[in-house]
């Protein structure tokens, strides 16, 4: 199997409190996983093929169904790091041509990956839609049960919005080029449905509505594995940044930063972000029991297919370097391999959390937004420097302004989130700089990907448009009925 056709254990991504799914949740997972063998990602069978429609009648079974939806959420953080600017190939990249071709942006490889991404997110969306359709029939007796029901609904809408935002990032062109361009298919009902793609602007407006509804619900669970009210605010900031609404992005991000808990920044145990326990630096992380981020490693002795890009350099004393960098001898020299999850795998430790939202992300979103607002550049520098100082890194110069300041913020953001796929989406969203394809060990460049290259916008998979006659294809990609 290649890196994006790995088997996914439907029971692997659950919060600890609900490790034993009820029968209905398991039926849902099994039904949705079978869709991967189908012909069209949006040809969703009627809901009663997932579970007994009369079974989801209480908040306990509804929560179990939601756990199933969390379990279906796909993880492509590694693949988008390969496509982005985080890595350079190592001397053993030739041992996996699938990964090498993905790094080189080969059309056929991107097309295959697009199929997997499209199906993966829409399966999770289908699970959310089933639950939202069932939820009105859920009976509550006490005020506590009513509160739990509202929280389940809010989490489901948030998970669904997260999936759609990721689909937009992958399958739609950058928002600022043309908000009326085709976005993705917004499903309206549970069941068979052939719909055209809504505009990017319509998609963003719809996601904003869902998230604003969810944000009104007080929901701050102690475990990192549930989408809390804080997670909703994080996603609202992310959505507004995607759409270029910088004042709103800053407002939502600052709401998080103004109420961040003690220890949210790395002055304490930064390594805890990659440990098994909950961590105050996280806002939300998917819980997993399956191996994670294993595809980067050929084997422990010979090393990895990719090393860190030579452009990612940490200052002496930056505490993140000892976590982000895993030194290993390869090809006769000590190389800078990726740490984080990859380090855990090499050292025989388990990865229990996939960090998805954390306070560092809110900091960088707010800083970027302020850097683009007139008269707010000093605020942007202060926010980033507060974080960098907590890491032991050098602060940004007070002389940085305008585009240079924004670029410096994004460079620091990449150093924070290296290997987590974020830099790829920032490059696409801003489309200001070409993307470098490095030679082995970063010794020179083999190619550059122009900022307007059609491959930044993935093709709508053939499995979709072959059976959905109203869906359109993205520019540059063939439509093969």
Helices and strands as residue ranges (DSSP letters): G 16-18, H 23-34, G 35-37, G 47-49, H 59-72, H 77-83, E 87-89, G 93-95, H 97-103, H 107-135, H 143-171, G 175-177, H 200-215, H 229-242, H 246-257, G 270-274, E 282-287, E 297-299, E 303-304, E 306-308, H 321-324, E 325-330, E 333-338, H 340-346, E 353-358, H 359-371, H 377-391, H 402-417, H 422-430, E 435-438, G 440-442, E 445-449, G 454-456, H 462-465
